[in-house]
Amino acid sequence: MSLGTFIHVLPGSVVDTEALLDSVLASLVAGVFVTVAASVAIFGFATAAEMQRNGRDLAAIGAGILAAVATLAFAGAIVLGIAVMIHG
């Protein structure tokens, strides 16, 4: 193969633009979701501890539930990401 053969290849036939954009969008959504879920979990745990110290038991329970749900969402996203990487 000569160099001229490589020059005549069109970029559109080499790069699957639709698959590339799907990957970019999926990674952006996943990154934002994981970041928000982890942040909400941290906020929930910190708020629950503060409310418990202040004697506001009902608010502490609510914040604890929020933290638990966010932690489960975070863990689920991580497990789903690993499953997609392993099984394609």
N, C-alpha and C positions, 0 to 999 in steps of 0.2 A: 504494500500500500504506500502510495506516495503522499506527500504533504498536501497536494491538491485535492485528494479525496476527502481529507478532514476539513478543508476549508469550505467545501460545498455542502456540508451537513447543516441543515437549518436548526437553529436553537429550539424551535417549537417541537421538533421531532425528538430532541434529546431530553427536554425537561417536560414532565407532565405538570403543567401549571395548575390544573384543578386539584390534583393530589397534593401539590405543594401548598396551595392556599388552604386546603382542608386541614393539613398538618399545622399550619400557622394558627388558624382559628382555634383548633382543638387545644393546642398547647397554651394559647392565651386564656381561653376559658378555664382550663384546668388550673393554670397557675393562679388566676384571680380567685377561683373557688377555694383552693387549698389555703391560700394566704388569708382569705376572709374567715374561713372556718377555724384556722389556728388562732387568729386574732380574737375572734368571739369566744373561743374556749378560754384563752388566757384572761380576757376581760371578765368572763363569768366566774372563774375560780377566784380572781382577785376581789371581785365584788362580793361574792359569797363569804369570803373570809372577813372582809370589812364589815358586812352587815351582821355577821355572827358576833364579832367583837363589840358592835354597838348595841347588841341585844335585839336586833330586828330579825327574829327567827323566820317569819314568813317570807321576807325579802331574801334572806339567805337561802331558803329552800328554792325559791324561784330562780335565783342566780345560779344555784347548784344544778338545777335541771337544765338551764340554758347551757351551762358549761358541759354537762354530760352529753347533751344532744349535739353540740358543736364538736365535741371530741369524737363522737361516733361518726359524724359526717366526715371529719378529717381522716379518721382511720379508714373509713369506707373508700374514700377517694384514693388513698395510698394503695389499698388492696386492689382496687379496680385498675389503677395504673400499672401495678406489677403484673396483674393477670393479662392485661392487654399487651404488655411487653413480652411476656412469656408465650402466650398463645397467638399473638398477632391479631 
